[in-house]
Amino acid sequence: MSGMGLIRYTTKKDIEKLYGRSNVEIQSIERMELHTKYNTCLSEWIIEVKKSE
């Protein structure tokens, strides 16, 4: 997990709540999963936002 930034357990609902309070509009939310050879799964959210005017 080195170099991956902050680690947080977050649901899609949580993301909508977090970004819904700011001055941005969510354009898309996707989840990417990486399955390793050690039978672990790493997931990360990809969030595209547009600054509200």
Secondary structure by P-SEA (a helix, b strand, c coil): cccccccccccaaaaaaaaccccccccbbbbbbbbccccbbbbbbbbbbbbcc
